[in-house]
Amino acid sequence: MGHEIPVVLCQFLKDGKSGEVQALQDADGQLQKDHSLSQKNQRLCIFTATHHFGFFKNMSEKERDITGREAREIYREAMDCALNLAGGAGQWLEADHVDGHSQDVNQLRVLLVMDEVLDAVSLGLLEEAQVITDLKNLPPQVEFIMTGHRELPEIFRQADYITRMESEAHPFEQGIGAREGIEF
């Protein structure tokens, strides 16, 4: 994507029909059923669940099981994809780095975006310990971005950046529901 850096996007609790994915598809190609790289551009890989059952709190036990299974599957596939792009088939590139950070900013190879991963962890769909281990073991060629609504102190300790977004005013407060293209 930007500046020729490959992007791996993994969306939790969504099914690939969100506005972000549609915009990326328009810009870069089609989302493949098997989560393979885009046909038009080998620098974008999108992983989403096959099923979306609405809000987690309203899901049946069976729907939660399916959501959890798919979350673990796409998490692992996205991590593997990012590692493969960064160094090939699990072979991490050796780089001069200090405290896990590359000394040469031009060595950045892959942007890995885990959308709503903090919620997936807090809901028990992913194991927090596994995410922390994976963060610690990422090679310096992978820049990792996490989003979500939950504050997870152990994961936050691994972060290079933390951005908080708070609502000061929102149309929902005036009774306006979520609008396509704006909130979803």
C-alpha positions in Angstrom: 0.0 0.0 0.0 1.5 3.3 1.0 5.2 3.7 0.0 5.2 0.2 -1.3 4.9 -1.4 2.1 2.9 -4.6 2.2 -0.2 -4.4 4.5 -1.8 -7.3 6.3 -5.2 -6.5 7.7 -7.0 -8.9 10.0 -10.5 -7.9 11.2 -12.1 -9.6 14.2 -15.9 -9.6 14.9 -16.5 -8.5 11.3 -17.2 -10.5 8.1 -15.4 -8.6 5.3 -18.4 -6.4 4.4 -17.3 -3.4 6.4 -16.6 -0.1 4.7 -12.9 -0.3 5.3 -12.6 -3.6 3.4 -14.8 -2.3 0.6 -12.6 0.8 0.2 -9.5 -1.4 0.1 -11.1 -3.7 -2.4 -11.9 -0.7 -4.7 -8.4 0.6 -4.4 -6.5 -2.7 -4.6 -8.5 -5.7 -5.8 -10.8 -8.4 -4.6 -10.9 -10.1 -1.2 -10.2 -13.7 -1.8 -12.4 -16.4 -0.2 -9.3 -18.2 1.0 -7.8 -14.9 2.4 -5.1 -15.0 -0.3 -3.3 -11.9 -1.4 -5.2 -9.5 -3.7 -5.2 -10.3 -7.4 -4.2 -6.8 -8.4 -1.5 -6.0 -5.9 0.6 -8.5 -4.0 1.1 -5.9 -1.2 -2.3 -6.3 0.4 -3.7 -9.3 2.3 -7.0 -9.2 4.1 -8.3 -11.7 6.6 -11.8 -11.6 7.9 -14.2 -14.1 9.4 -16.7 -16.0 7.1 -19.5 -15.5 9.6 -20.8 -12.5 11.4 -23.6 -13.0 14.0 -24.0 -9.5 15.2 -23.0 -8.3 18.7 -21.2 -10.9 20.8 -23.5 -10.4 23.7 -26.4 -11.5 21.6 -24.8 -14.6 20.1 -25.8 -18.2 21.0 -23.2 -20.5 22.4 -22.8 -22.1 19.0 -22.3 -18.8 17.3 -19.7 -17.8 19.9 -17.9 -21.1 19.3 -17.8 -20.4 15.5 -16.7 -16.8 16.1 -13.9 -18.0 18.4 -12.7 -20.7 16.0 -12.7 -18.2 13.1 -10.9 -15.6 15.2 -8.1 -18.0 16.1 -7.8 -19.1 12.5 -7.6 -15.7 10.9 -5.2 -14.4 13.7 -2.8 -17.2 12.9 -3.1 -16.8 9.1 -2.5 -13.1 9.4 0.5 -13.5 11.6 1.9 -16.1 9.3 1.3 -13.9 6.3 3.1 -11.0 7.9 6.0 -13.1 8.9 6.2 -14.6 5.4 6.2 -11.2 3.8 8.8 -10.0 6.3 11.2 -12.8 5.9 9.8 -15.7 4.1 8.1 -18.9 5.4 8.8 -18.2 9.1 12.4 -17.3 8.5 12.7 -14.0 10.2 15.2 -11.6 8.7 18.3 -10.9 10.8 18.7 -7.2 11.5 20.8 -5.0 13.7 18.3 -3.9 16.4 18.3 -2.7 19.9 15.5 -3.8 22.3 13.6 -5.3 19.5 13.6 -2.1 17.4 15.3 -1.7 14.1 18.1 0.9 14.0 17.3 1.5 10.3 13.8 2.8 9.8 14.0 1.8 6.1 14.0 -1.9 7.1 10.3 -1.8 7.7 8.8 -4.5 5.6 5.2 -5.1 6.6 2.4 -3.3 8.3 0.2 -5.7 10.3 -3.2 -4.3 11.4 -5.3 -6.3 13.8 -8.6 -4.5 13.8 -10.6 -5.1 17.0 -8.0 -7.6 18.4 -8.3 -6.0 21.8 -12.0 -6.9 21.9 -11.3 -10.4 20.6 -8.9 -10.9 23.5 -11.2 -9.4 26.1 -14.1 -11.6 24.9 -11.9 -14.7 25.2 -11.8 -15.4 21.5 -8.0 -15.1 21.5 -5.6 -16.0 24.3 -3.9 -12.8 25.8 -0.7 -14.8 26.6 -0.4 -15.9 22.9 -0.9 -12.3 21.6 1.8 -11.0 24.1 4.2 -13.8 23.1 3.7 -13.1 19.4 4.2 -9.4 20.0 7.5 -10.0 21.8 8.7 -12.3 19.0 7.8 -10.2 16.0 10.8 -9.3 13.9 11.7 -5.6 13.6 10.4 -5.8 9.9 6.8 -6.0 11.2 5.0 -2.9 12.4 2.0 -4.0 14.5 -1.2 -1.9 14.9 -4.0 -3.1 17.2 -7.4 -1.6 17.6 -10.3 -2.2 20.0 -12.4 -0.7 22.8 -10.8 -2.6 25.7 -7.8 -1.5 27.7 -5.5 -4.5 28.2 -2.6 -3.5 30.4 -0.3 -6.5 29.7 -0.7 -6.0 25.9 -0.3 -2.2 26.2 3.1 -2.7 27.9 4.3 -4.2 24.6 3.0 -1.2 22.5 5.3 1.4 21.0 2.3 3.7 20.4 -1.1 4.0 22.1 -3.8 6.3 20.8 -7.0 6.9 22.7 -10.1 8.0 20.9 -12.9 9.4 23.1 -16.3 10.7 22.1 -16.9 14.3 23.1 -20.1 14.4 21.2 -21.9 11.8 19.1 -25.2 11.8 17.1 -26.2 8.7 19.1 -26.7 10.9 22.1 -29.4 12.7 20.1 -31.1 9.4 19.2 -29.5 9.0 15.8 -28.6 5.3 15.1 -25.5 4.0 13.4 -25.3 5.1 9.8 -23.8 3.2 6.9 -20.6 4.8 5.7 -20.1 6.7 9.0 -20.3 4.4 12.0 -20.1 1.2 9.9 
